[in-house]
Amino acid sequence: MSDKIVKGLNITKEFGGVPVVKNIDFWVKKNQFLTILGPSGCGKTTTLRMIAGFETPTSGQLFFEGNEITNTPPYMRQINTVFQKYALFPHMNIYENIAFGLKIKKASDKEIAIKVAKMLELVNLKGFEKRSVNSLSGGQQQRIAIARALVNEPKVLLLDEPLGALDLKLRKEMQIELKNMQKELGITFVYVTHDQEEALTMSDKIIIMNQGEIQQIGSPIDIYNEPENAFVADFIGESNIFHGTMIKDFEVAFCDKTFVCVDKGFGENTPIEVVVRPEDVRLVPATEGLLTGIVKSVVFKGVHYEMLVAEADREWMVHSTTMEQEGTLVGLFITPDDIHIMDKEA
């Protein structure tokens, strides 16, 4: 039996004849934390809503545990959704909000009481049963929305930018809590965000979208270290991106110099793109550098300094815990492992 709990084949969605999701294929494994990541308007929320059943694909097929659900209504799917705006019922207390779905299913009072108590403990709000939802902070309301979705024991939980309304400190705390919840419950989470750090922190797998198309699917480490195109490299963290030529396996030319690299399989004398992450560039004395440049600007970022170094007619971004003064002549040093090769975009 396949471990893919959700699968989409050739999914396209149009609004008014304009495609917002363009012929994408994807899958989600059981018990996986998958994040759909991309800028505003890239089609990620529309994709989530099609999985939930709130939107129907214009073409293509959706499967759940091997069974087609393309036209199955939301209430018949073992999938629940948590929205950014929570959508809690203000006239109900916390207990009633969490119990709502179970009452619709006509569960017994005893079953409801047991399951609601379990959910309140899971989201660290035990003892809040009789409180009004309007008396809660944003983070507490978000926990209640998650508890209300989880109490129905869905096999898949969809989360549409649920941390977007929270402040930075609380958002970081909730990222850890959500990941711990997913591990403890052992269910599949599909999470939508435009926040790169959030995706890298929480996910087992990331789907990166842009303009309705999937750009790359992979683990956070693979996507960060081996971006498949310039969009991914630029969207996930900071990047130095240069045009270059793959001379042969393990040898690449860029920035008017030839470097040893660890990549192969791009052919010989092939135009490519080179990515070097700012944290992988080491500043050394000018006499020891593979390249040399002048420090143009220095910005303190808390855990590191961000420096722009002018090298020939190019600029390098460098992240370092050691600051160099503006105007200083420095050397730039990178190792073969720090050079990442991508196919040149047409």
Sequence and secondary structure as in RCSB ss.txt:
>XXXX:A:sequence
MSDKIVKGLNITKEFGGVPVVKNIDFWVKKNQFLTILGPSGCGKTTTLRMIAGFETPTSGQLFFEGNEITNTPPY
MRQINTVFQKYALFPHMNIYENIAFGLKIKKASDKEIAIKVAKMLELVNLKGFEKRSVNSLSGGQQQRIAIARAL
VNEPKVLLLDEPLGALDLKLRKEMQIELKNMQKELGITFVYVTHDQEEALTMSDKIIIMNQGEIQQIGSPIDIYN
EPENAFVADFIGESNIFHGTMIKDFEVAFCDKTFVCVDKGFGENTPIEVVVRPEDVRLVPATEGLLTGIVKSVVF
KGVHYEMLVAEADREWMVHSTTMEQEGTLVGLFITPDDIHIMDKEA
>XXXX:A:secstr
  SEEEEEEEEEEEETTEEEEEEEEEEEETT EEEEE  TTSSHHHHHHHHHTSS  SEEEEEETTEE TT  GG
GSSEEEE TT    TTSBHHHHHHHHHHHTT  HHHHHHHHHHHHHHTT TT TTSBGGGS HHHHHHHHHHHHH
TT  SEEEEESTTTTS HHHHHHHHHHHHHHHHHHT EEEEEES HHHHHHH SEEEEEETTEEEEEE HHHHHH
S SSHHHHHHSS  EEEEEEEEETTEEEETTEEEE S   S SSEEEEEEE GGG EEE GGG SEEEEEEEEEE
 SSSEEEEEEETTEEEEEEESS   TT EEEEE  GGG EEEE   
